Amino acid sequence: MDFSKKNKGTASVWAGETDPFYKGATTSPIVNSVAFAYHDLDEWHDVATGKAEGHIYSRNTNPTVHVLEEKIRILEGAEAATSFATGMGAISNTLFGLLAPGKRVVSIKDTYGGTSRLFLDFLPTYQINVTLCETGNHEAMEAEIAKGCDLVYLETPTNPTLKVVDIKRLSAAAHQVGAVVVVDNTFATPINQNPLKLGADLVIHSATKFLGGHSDAMGGLLCGKKELVEKVFRFREINGASLQADPAYLIARGMKTLELRIERQNASALKIARFLKAHPKVNDVFYPGLETHPGHGIAKEQMSGFGGVLSFSLKGSYDDVKTFLTKLNFVHLAASLGSVSTLAGPPRTTSHVELTEAQRAQLGIPESLIRYSVGIENVEDLIGDLTQALAALEAVFETEKTV
Ligand SMILES: *Cc1c(COP(=O)(O)O)cnc(C)c1O
């Protein structure tokens, strides 16, 4: 059946899982087999040379991994998909698989921390020129793209201040100069945003986050134009950053509830963002669903929901952040995001720990910023939790005053 014509909630459950499974199983088995055996040497040869479908060796392809690749391919409306051991595996393989010495990349300053490191520390050592523009300054970005480039790399909404980038506008600019457009769609998920429909050529996901959704498996996905995905796949099957069957199974299982989780996380995050915005102890709230967010207009155009991650700063110092965070009950103070359980942490100690205070300020990241990834808990319980932790902060202020 062609699941690309079906709604996303249906495709999430069924895509890649229509084959009859082993002994009539109704869920895809975890095929922990390194190699795949053939009785017929001609058939083996046909599979090995790509003339027939099948699997040879799990560094290249694997049936369980294929189920996951099919799900993302359908959900993003892509021609082809492939997978990697982690999200960074997807990003580094895409960049190193498509670029070569002398090529030029235009991107934004606010990409994921690991991606920034590739742009600033690694690509230049291979004589790949990288220009990073102010995130959200579309005129500057168009001017850089028009100078000529080979790859435009976007991420939206960004981490941790949820800046929004216009995918349609920048894809059009990139295609004028023949550049390939890659979008990291991790924060939005395919439920809220489909970059390929907006003109991008390739979409990347850290499947570790919302797609898996349970903080128990790592993986990376790439989908989009067949020719480009195949080029990256050829590189990945040799460098070996392949996804294993066990995490692929967990991520595919998580994806069956993707639409349910994202709908809930969208609604809860918006409610929490509005609650925090109105709270006297909160300085600023960054969430593209708020009308006051500078990227709200573009977000409304290109997203169908605003996602489960928000960030906010307290009226206070980093010490107040410490007090506040440790008072929260329904939250893991941990890196990562997109899980069923709420996760929070200050970018100062997590994603942007390697930067100096001045560098963080340059990116518009206040020292008292908190990133809050909303889980699927009851939203009233989460708001109650935030309320009591903010109340504790007031108590701290009063104690300090009386001392
Ligand atoms: C986490 C993350 C990555 C990296 O993914 P890993 O699975 O941790 O390697 C890339 N991009 C974004 C936006 C992320 O949040």
The ligand as a Tripos MOL2 file, in Angstrom:
@<TRIPOS>MOLECULE
LIG
   15    15     1     0     0
SMALL
NO_CHARGES

@<TRIPOS>ATOM
      1 C1         20.4300   16.2240   19.4670 C.3       1 LIG1
      2 C2         20.4650   16.9370   18.1920 C.ar      1 LIG1
      3 C3         21.3600   16.5740   17.1820 C.ar      1 LIG1
      4 C4         22.3760   15.4630   17.3720 C.3       1 LIG1
      5 O1         21.7590   14.2280   17.5290 O.3       1 LIG1
      6 P1         22.4540   13.0020   18.3260 P.3       1 LIG1
      7 O2         21.4690   11.8980   18.1130 O.co2     1 LIG1
      8 O3         22.6170   13.4240   19.7390 O.co2     1 LIG1
      9 O4         23.7650   12.7490   17.6680 O.co2     1 LIG1
     10 C5         21.3310   17.2780   16.0020 C.ar      1 LIG1
     11 N1         20.4800   18.2960   15.8050 N.ar      1 LIG1
     12 C6         19.6030   18.6800   16.7500 C.ar      1 LIG1
     13 C7         18.6980   19.8270   16.4860 C.3       1 LIG1
     14 C8         19.5660   18.0310   17.9760 C.ar      1 LIG1
     15 O5         18.7030   18.4260   18.9150 O.3       1 LIG1
@<TRIPOS>BOND
     1     1     2 1
     2     2     3 ar
     3     2    14 ar
     4     3     4 1
     5     3    10 ar
     6     4     5 1
     7     5     6 1
     8     6     7 2
     9     6     8 1
    10     6     9 1
    11    10    11 ar
    12    11    12 ar
    13    12    13 1
    14    12    14 ar
    15    14    15 1
@<TRIPOS>SUBSTRUCTURE
     1 LIG1         1 GROUP 0 **** ****
